[in-house]
Amino acid sequence: MTDPEYMDRAEALLRQVEAGCDRINDDTDTDIDSQRVGGMVTLTFRNGSQIIVNLQKPLHEVWLAARAGGFHYKFDGSSWMDTKGQGEFFASLARHASEQAGEALDFSA
């Protein structure tokens, strides 16, 4: 994947994370504060816990940091997959966000 292709796909992922937060806030009683600074989105939950999603441009990866740990994702041609075989990015984000929010959350489009 070229650098421009990575940036297009990675920026689309960050926009989808932000849109998912907006949708969750609009459709549920959950309150997720999402703040974006450059290639990083920070999600802050009511209990003060955070999830950070940031771009790792030199590696062509997206990293997710949650209470459960840090996770690295590479685009496999169709999805952003964990580099250690732990699944797809948005499924992982939903799982970790649900744990931290204390309720089921869905970040799919």
DSSP file (Angstrom, degrees, kcal/mol; ACC not computed):
  #  RESIDUE AA STRUCTURE BP1 BP2  ACC     N-H-->O    O-->H-N    N-H-->O    O-->H-N    TCO  KAPPA ALPHA  PHI   PSI    X-CA   Y-CA   Z-CA
    1    1 A M              0   0    0      0, 0.0     2,-0.1     0, 0.0    74,-0.0   0.000 360.0 360.0 360.0 136.1    0.0    0.0    0.0
    2    2 A T     >  -     0   0    0      1,-0.1     4,-2.6     4,-0.0     5,-0.2  -0.366 360.0-107.3 -78.7 164.0    1.3    3.4   -0.9
    3    3 A D  H  > S+     0   0    0      1,-0.2     4,-2.6     2,-0.2     5,-0.2   0.921 120.5  49.5 -58.5 -45.9    1.5    6.3    1.7
    4    4 A P  H  > S+     0   0    0      0, 0.0     4,-2.3     0, 0.0    -1,-0.2   0.896 110.9  50.2 -62.1 -38.1   -1.4    8.1    0.0
    5    5 A E  H  > S+     0   0    0      2,-0.2     4,-2.4     1,-0.2     5,-0.2   0.930 110.9  49.7 -64.0 -44.2   -3.6    5.0    0.0
    6    6 A Y  H  X S+     0   0    0     -4,-2.6     4,-3.3     1,-0.2     5,-0.3   0.949 111.0  48.9 -57.2 -49.6   -2.8    4.4    3.7
    7    7 A M  H  X S+     0   0    0     -4,-2.6     4,-2.6     1,-0.2     5,-0.3   0.895 110.4  50.8 -61.4 -40.9   -3.7    8.0    4.6
    8    8 A D  H  X S+     0   0    0     -4,-2.3     4,-1.8     2,-0.2    -1,-0.2   0.945 116.6  40.5 -60.6 -48.1   -7.0    7.8    2.6
    9    9 A R  H  X S+     0   0    0     -4,-2.4     4,-1.9     2,-0.2    -2,-0.2   0.901 116.9  48.4 -69.2 -41.2   -8.0    4.5    4.4
   10   10 A A  H  X S+     0   0    0     -4,-3.3     4,-2.2    -5,-0.2    -2,-0.2   0.900 111.2  49.6 -68.2 -40.5   -6.8    5.6    7.8
   11   11 A E  H  X S+     0   0    0     -4,-2.6     4,-2.4    -5,-0.3    -1,-0.2   0.885 109.1  53.4 -64.7 -37.7   -8.5    9.0    7.6
   12   12 A A  H  X S+     0   0    0     -4,-1.8     4,-2.1    -5,-0.3    -1,-0.2   0.898 107.6  51.7 -62.6 -39.9  -11.7    7.2    6.6
   13   13 A L  H  X S+     0   0    0     -4,-1.9     4,-2.2     2,-0.2    -2,-0.2   0.934 109.7  48.4 -62.1 -46.5  -11.3    4.9    9.7
   14   14 A L  H  X S+     0   0    0     -4,-2.2     4,-2.4     1,-0.2    -2,-0.2   0.903 110.7  51.1 -62.5 -40.5  -10.9    8.0   12.0
   15   15 A R  H  X S+     0   0    0     -4,-2.4     4,-2.6     1,-0.2    -1,-0.2   0.886 109.4  51.1 -62.8 -37.5  -14.0    9.6   10.5
   16   16 A Q  H  X S+     0   0    0     -4,-2.1     4,-2.4     2,-0.2    -2,-0.2   0.875 108.2  51.8 -68.3 -36.5  -16.0    6.4   11.0
   17   17 A V  H  X S+     0   0    0     -4,-2.2     4,-2.1     2,-0.2    -2,-0.2   0.945 112.6  45.7 -61.8 -47.5  -14.9    6.4   14.7
   18   18 A E  H  X S+     0   0    0     -4,-2.4     4,-2.3     1,-0.2    -2,-0.2   0.914 113.2  49.2 -62.4 -43.4  -16.1   10.0   15.1
   19   19 A A  H  X S+     0   0    0     -4,-2.6     4,-2.6     1,-0.2    -1,-0.2   0.879 108.8  53.9 -63.9 -37.8  -19.3    9.3   13.3
   20   20 A G  H  X S+     0   0    0     -4,-2.4     4,-2.6     2,-0.2    -1,-0.2   0.905 108.5  49.0 -62.5 -41.7  -19.9    6.2   15.5
   21   21 A C  H  X S+     0   0    0     -4,-2.1     4,-2.7     2,-0.2    11,-0.3   0.931 111.7  49.2 -62.1 -45.7  -19.5    8.4   18.6
   22   22 A D  H  X S+     0   0    0     -4,-2.3     4,-2.2     1,-0.2    -2,-0.2   0.923 112.8  47.3 -59.7 -44.8  -21.9   11.0   17.2
   23   23 A R  H  X S+     0   0    0     -4,-2.6     4,-2.6     2,-0.2     5,-0.2   0.919 112.3  49.1 -64.2 -44.1  -24.5    8.3   16.4
   24   24 A I  H  X S+     0   0    0     -4,-2.6     4,-1.7     1,-0.2     6,-0.3   0.920 112.5  48.5 -61.4 -43.8  -24.1    6.6   19.8
   25   25 A N  H  < S+     0   0    0     -4,-2.7    -1,-0.2     1,-0.2    -2,-0.2   0.870 115.8  44.2 -64.1 -36.7  -24.5   10.0   21.6
   26   26 A D  H  < S+     0   0    0     -4,-2.2    -2,-0.2    -5,-0.2    -1,-0.2   0.853 121.1  37.6 -74.4 -35.8  -27.6   10.8   19.5
   27   27 A D  H  < S+     0   0    0     -4,-2.6     2,-0.2    -5,-0.2    -2,-0.2   0.574 119.0  33.3 -97.9 -11.2  -29.3    7.4   19.7
   28   28 A T  S  < S-     0   0    0     -4,-1.7     0, 0.0     2,-0.2     0, 0.0  -0.770  80.3-107.7-135.6 177.6  -28.5    6.4   23.3
   29   29 A D  S    S+     0   0    0     -2,-0.2     2,-0.1     2,-0.1    -4,-0.1   0.452  81.8 115.6 -85.9  -2.3  -28.1    7.8   26.8
   30   30 A T        -     0   0    0     -6,-0.3     2,-0.6     1,-0.1    -2,-0.2  -0.419  55.5-152.1 -68.3 142.3  -24.3    7.1   26.5
   31   31 A D        +     0   0    0     -2,-0.1     2,-0.5    70,-0.1    15,-0.4  -0.930  18.9 172.6-121.1 106.7  -22.1   10.1   26.6
   32   32 A I        -     0   0    0     -2,-0.6     2,-0.7   -11,-0.3    13,-0.2  -0.962  19.8-152.3-113.7 119.2  -18.8    9.7   24.7
   33   33 A D  E     -A   44   0A   0     11,-2.6    11,-2.6    -2,-0.5     2,-0.5  -0.811  16.1-168.9 -88.4 118.7  -16.7   12.8   24.3
   34   34 A S  E     -A   43   0A   0     -2,-0.7     2,-0.4     9,-0.2     9,-0.2  -0.936   6.8-178.7-112.8 130.9  -14.6   12.4   21.2
   35   35 A Q  E     -A   42   0A   0      7,-2.2     7,-2.9    -2,-0.5     2,-0.5  -0.992   9.6-157.5-128.5 132.7  -11.8   14.8   20.4
   36   36 A R  E     +A   41   0A   0     -2,-0.4     2,-0.4     5,-0.2     5,-0.2  -0.927  13.7 174.6-113.9 132.7   -9.6   14.7   17.4
   37   37 A V  E >   -A   40   0A   0      3,-2.6     3,-1.1    -2,-0.5     2,-0.1  -0.932  65.5 -58.2-132.4 108.7   -6.2   16.2   17.1
   38   38 A G  T 3  S-     0   0    0     -2,-0.4    -1,-0.0     1,-0.2     0, 0.0  -0.370 123.9  -6.8  58.0-123.7   -4.4   15.5   13.8
   39   39 A G  T 3  S+     0   0    0     -2,-0.1    16,-2.3    16,-0.1     2,-0.4  -0.028 121.3  84.7 -93.5  30.2   -4.2   11.7   13.4
   40   40 A M  E <   -AB  37  54A   0     -3,-1.1    -3,-2.6    14,-0.2     2,-0.5  -0.997  52.2-168.2-137.2 134.1   -5.5   10.9   16.9
   41   41 A V  E     -AB  36  53A   0     12,-3.0    12,-2.8    -2,-0.4     2,-0.5  -0.985   9.2-160.8-118.4 127.8   -9.0   10.5   18.3
   42   42 A T  E     -AB  35  52A   0     -7,-2.9    -7,-2.2    -2,-0.5     2,-0.5  -0.942   1.7-161.3-110.1 123.6   -9.5   10.3   22.0
   43   43 A L  E     -AB  34  51A   0      8,-3.3     8,-2.1    -2,-0.5     2,-0.5  -0.911   7.5-167.3-102.5 125.7  -12.8    8.9   23.3
   44   44 A T  E     -AB  33  50A   0    -11,-2.6   -11,-2.6    -2,-0.5     6,-0.2  -0.964   5.6-154.6-118.0 128.9  -13.6    9.8   26.9
   45   45 A F    >   -     0   0    0      4,-2.7     3,-2.6    -2,-0.5   -13,-0.1  -0.520  33.6 -99.1 -98.8 165.3  -16.3    8.0   28.8
   46   46 A R  T 3  S+     0   0    0    -15,-0.4    55,-0.1     1,-0.3    -1,-0.1   0.827 122.2  57.1 -51.7 -36.5  -18.4    9.2   31.8
   47   47 A N  T 3  S-     0   0    0     53,-0.2    -1,-0.3     1,-0.1     3,-0.1   0.409 120.1-108.5 -80.2   4.5  -16.2    7.3   34.2
   48   48 A G  S <  S+     0   0    0     -3,-2.6    -2,-0.1     1,-0.3    -1,-0.1   0.297  75.9 133.4  88.5  -9.7  -13.2    9.2   33.0
   49   49 A S        -     0   0    0     51,-0.2    -4,-2.7    -5,-0.1     2,-0.3  -0.342  39.8-152.7 -72.0 158.4  -11.6    6.2   31.2
   50   50 A Q  E     -B   44   0A   0     -6,-0.2     2,-0.4    -3,-0.1    -6,-0.2  -0.923  19.2-157.0-133.2 155.0  -10.3    6.8   27.6
   51   51 A I  E     -B   43   0A   0     -8,-2.1    -8,-3.3    -2,-0.3     2,-0.5  -0.998  18.2-159.8-124.9 133.3   -9.7    5.0   24.4
   52   52 A I  E     -BC  42  65A   0     13,-2.4    13,-2.9    -2,-0.4     2,-0.5  -0.963   7.5-171.6-118.9 128.8   -7.2    6.5   22.1
   53   53 A V  E     +BC  41  64A   0    -12,-2.8   -12,-3.0    -2,-0.5     2,-0.3  -0.979  18.1 168.1-115.8 122.7   -7.0    5.7   18.3
   54   54 A N  E     -BC  40  63A   0      9,-2.4     9,-3.1    -2,-0.5     2,-0.3  -0.978  32.9-115.0-140.5 154.7   -4.0    7.0   16.5
   55   55 A L  E     - C   0  62A   0    -16,-2.3     2,-0.5    -2,-0.3     7,-0.2  -0.629  11.8-160.8 -86.5 139.4   -2.3    6.6   13.2
   56   56 A Q  E >>> - C   0  61A   0      5,-2.9     5,-1.9    -2,-0.3     4,-1.0  -0.785  15.3-179.3-116.7  82.6    1.2    5.2   12.9
   57   57 A K  G >45S+     0   0    0     -2,-0.5     3,-0.8     1,-0.2    -1,-0.2   0.863  74.2  53.9 -56.8 -46.2    2.1    6.5    9.4
   58   58 A P  G 345S+     0   0    0      0, 0.0    -1,-0.2     0, 0.0    -2,-0.0   0.840 118.0  37.9 -61.4 -29.6    5.6    5.0    9.1
   59   59 A L  G <45S-     0   0    0     -3,-0.8    -2,-0.2     2,-0.1     3,-0.1   0.526 104.7-126.5 -95.4  -7.3    4.2    1.5    9.8
   60   60 A H  T <<5 +     0   0    0     -4,-1.0    15,-0.5    -3,-0.8     2,-0.3   0.901  69.3 126.9  57.4  43.0    0.9    1.9    7.9
   61   61 A E  E   < -CD  56  74A   0     -5,-1.9    -5,-2.9    13,-0.1     2,-0.4  -0.822  57.1-140.0-124.1 163.5   -0.9    0.9   11.1
   62   62 A V  E     -CD  55  73A   0     11,-2.2    11,-2.3    -2,-0.3     2,-0.4  -0.995  22.7-153.4-119.6 131.6   -3.7    2.2   13.3
   63   63 A W  E     -CD  54  72A   0     -9,-3.1    -9,-2.4    -2,-0.4     2,-0.4  -0.856   6.7-163.1-110.1 143.4   -3.2    1.8   17.0
   64   64 A L  E     -CD  53  71A   0      7,-2.7     7,-2.6    -2,-0.4     2,-0.5  -0.993   2.5-167.0-124.2 126.0   -5.9    1.5   19.7
   65   65 A A  E     +CD  52  70A   0    -13,-2.9   -13,-2.4    -2,-0.4     2,-0.2  -0.969  21.4 153.1-115.5 124.0   -5.1    2.0   23.4
   66   66 A A  E >   - D   0  69A   0      3,-2.8     3,-1.7    -2,-0.5   -15,-0.1  -0.795  61.7 -87.1-135.8 176.2   -7.8    0.9   25.9
   67   67 A R  T 3  S+     0   0    0      1,-0.3     3,-0.1    -2,-0.2   -16,-0.1   0.866 126.5  58.3 -54.1 -35.5   -7.9   -0.2   29.5
   68   68 A A  T 3  S-     0   0    0      1,-0.2     2,-0.3    28,-0.0    -1,-0.3   0.607 121.3 -92.3 -74.4 -11.8   -7.3   -3.8   28.2
   69   69 A G  E <   -D   66   0A   0     -3,-1.7    -3,-2.8     2,-0.0     2,-0.4  -0.886  52.0 -45.7 136.2-167.3   -4.0   -2.8   26.5
   70   70 A G  E     -D   65   0A   0     -2,-0.3     2,-0.4    -5,-0.2    -5,-0.2  -0.863  46.1-170.6-110.0 142.1   -2.6   -1.6   23.2
   71   71 A F  E     -D   64   0A   0     -7,-2.6    -7,-2.7    -2,-0.4     2,-0.4  -0.981  10.2-149.7-136.3 142.3   -3.5   -3.1   19.8
   72   72 A H  E     -D   63   0A   0     -2,-0.4    11,-2.6    -9,-0.2     2,-0.4  -0.922  12.8-166.5-116.8 137.9   -2.1   -2.6   16.3
   73   73 A Y  E     -DE  62  82A   0    -11,-2.3   -11,-2.2    -2,-0.4     2,-0.3  -0.974   5.4-170.4-129.1 137.8   -4.1   -2.9   13.1
   74   74 A K  E     -DE  61  81A   0      7,-2.6     7,-2.9    -2,-0.4     2,-0.4  -0.944  32.3-110.8-122.2 147.1   -3.1   -3.2    9.5
   75   75 A F  E     - E   0  80A   0    -15,-0.5     5,-0.2    -2,-0.3   -65,-0.0  -0.649  25.7-168.5 -77.8 126.8   -5.3   -3.0    6.4
   76   76 A D        -     0   0    0      3,-2.8    -1,-0.1    -2,-0.4     4,-0.1   0.252  59.7 -82.5-101.6  12.3   -5.5   -6.4    4.8
   77   77 A G  S    S+     0   0    0      2,-0.2     3,-0.1     1,-0.0    -2,-0.1   0.077 125.3  27.5 108.0 -23.0   -7.2   -5.3    1.6
   78   78 A S  S    S+     0   0    0      1,-0.4     2,-0.3     0, 0.0    -3,-0.1   0.535 123.1  17.9-137.5 -27.5  -10.7   -5.3    3.0
   79   79 A S  S    S-     0   0    0     -5,-0.1    -3,-2.8    10,-0.0     2,-0.8  -0.952  73.6-104.4-145.1 161.1  -10.6   -4.6    6.8
   80   80 A W  E     -E   75   0A   0     -2,-0.3     9,-2.8    -5,-0.2     2,-0.3  -0.832  48.6-170.3 -87.4 112.1   -8.3   -3.3    9.5
   81   81 A M  E     -EF  74  88A   0     -7,-2.9    -7,-2.6    -2,-0.8     7,-0.2  -0.832  27.6-103.5-113.0 144.6   -7.1   -6.4   11.2
   82   82 A D  E >   -E   73   0A   0      5,-2.8     3,-1.6    -2,-0.3     5,-0.3  -0.379  25.7-134.5 -61.7 135.9   -5.2   -6.9   14.5
   83   83 A T  T 3  S+     0   0    0    -11,-2.6    -1,-0.1     1,-0.3   -10,-0.1   0.625 105.0  50.2 -71.3 -11.7   -1.6   -7.8   13.8
   84   84 A K  T 3  S-     0   0    0    -12,-0.4    -1,-0.3     3,-0.1    -2,-0.1   0.119 123.0-100.1-112.2  19.6   -1.7  -10.5   16.4
   85   85 A G  S <  S+     0   0    0     -3,-1.6    -2,-0.1     2,-0.1     3,-0.1   0.731  80.8 132.9  76.9  23.1   -4.9  -12.2   15.1
   86   86 A Q        -     0   0    0      1,-0.3     2,-0.1     0, 0.0    -3,-0.1   0.252  67.1-100.8 -94.5  13.8   -7.3  -10.6   17.6
   87   87 A G        -     0   0    0     -5,-0.3    -5,-2.8     4,-0.0    -1,-0.3  -0.468  55.2 -25.1 108.7-173.8   -9.9   -9.6   15.1
   88   88 A E  B  >  -F   81   0A   0     -7,-0.2     4,-2.3    -2,-0.1    -7,-0.2  -0.471  54.9-118.7 -83.9 147.9  -11.2   -6.6   13.2
   89   89 A F  H  > S+     0   0    0     -9,-2.8     4,-3.1     1,-0.2     5,-0.2   0.909 108.7  44.9 -55.1 -54.3  -10.8   -3.0   14.3
   90   90 A F  H  > S+     0   0    0      1,-0.2     4,-2.2     2,-0.2    17,-0.4   0.830 112.9  51.3 -68.9 -30.8  -14.4   -1.9   14.7
   91   91 A A  H  > S+     0   0    0      2,-0.2     4,-2.1     1,-0.2    -1,-0.2   0.910 113.8  45.6 -66.5 -41.6  -15.4   -5.2   16.5
   92   92 A S  H  X S+     0   0    0     -4,-2.3     4,-2.8     2,-0.2     5,-0.3   0.919 111.5  51.5 -66.8 -43.6  -12.5   -4.6   18.9
   93   93 A L  H  X S+     0   0    0     -4,-3.1     4,-2.9     1,-0.2     5,-0.3   0.927 110.7  48.9 -58.8 -45.1  -13.4   -1.0   19.4
   94   94 A A  H  X S+     0   0    0     -4,-2.2     4,-2.3     2,-0.2    11,-0.4   0.909 112.3  48.8 -61.4 -42.3  -17.0   -1.9   20.2
   95   95 A R  H  X S+     0   0    0     -4,-2.1     4,-2.0     2,-0.2    -2,-0.2   0.947 116.1  41.3 -63.9 -49.2  -15.9   -4.6   22.7
   96   96 A H  H  X S+     0   0    0     -4,-2.8     4,-2.2     2,-0.2    -2,-0.2   0.903 116.2  49.1 -68.4 -40.9  -13.4   -2.3   24.5
   97   97 A A  H  X S+     0   0    0     -4,-2.9     4,-2.5    -5,-0.3     6,-0.3   0.890 110.3  51.9 -65.3 -38.9  -15.8    0.7   24.5
   98   98 A S  H  X>S+     0   0    0     -4,-2.3     4,-1.8    -5,-0.3     5,-1.0   0.912 110.0  49.1 -63.1 -42.5  -18.6   -1.4   25.8
   99   99 A E  H  <5S+     0   0    0     -4,-2.0    -2,-0.2     1,-0.2    -1,-0.2   0.919 115.8  42.8 -61.7 -43.6  -16.4   -2.7   28.6
  100  100 A Q  H  <5S+     0   0    0     -4,-2.2   -53,-0.2     1,-0.2    -2,-0.2   0.812 117.9  44.5 -76.2 -30.1  -15.4    0.9   29.5
  101  101 A A  H  <5S-     0   0    0     -4,-2.5    -1,-0.2     2,-0.3    -2,-0.2   0.688 103.6-128.0 -85.3 -19.7  -18.8    2.4   29.2
  102  102 A G  T  <5S+     0   0    0     -4,-1.8     2,-0.3    -5,-0.2    -3,-0.2   0.691  79.6  74.6  78.6  18.2  -20.6   -0.4   31.0
  103  103 A E  S   <S-     0   0    0     -5,-1.0     2,-0.3    -6,-0.3    -2,-0.3  -0.983  93.2 -82.8-156.3 158.5  -23.1   -1.0   28.2
  104  104 A A        -     0   0    0     -2,-0.3     2,-0.4    -3,-0.1    -9,-0.1  -0.459  47.7-177.3 -69.1 126.3  -23.2   -2.5   24.8
  105  105 A L        -     0   0    0    -11,-0.4     2,-0.4    -2,-0.3    -7,-0.2  -0.950  13.2-157.6-125.5 146.7  -22.0   -0.1   22.1
  106  106 A D        -     0   0    0     -2,-0.4   -15,-0.1   -86,-0.1   -82,-0.1  -0.986  12.0-179.6-127.8 122.0  -21.8   -0.6   18.3
  107  107 A F        +     0   0    0     -2,-0.4   -87,-0.1   -17,-0.4    -1,-0.1   0.313  43.7 122.4-101.7   7.3  -19.5    1.4   16.1
  108  108 A S              0   0    0      1,-0.1    -2,-0.1   -18,-0.1     0, 0.0  -0.327 360.0 360.0 -69.6 155.7  -20.6   -0.2   12.8
  109  109 A A              0   0    0     -2,-0.0    -1,-0.1     0, 0.0    -2,-0.0   0.494 360.0 360.0 -65.6 360.0  -21.9    2.1   10.1
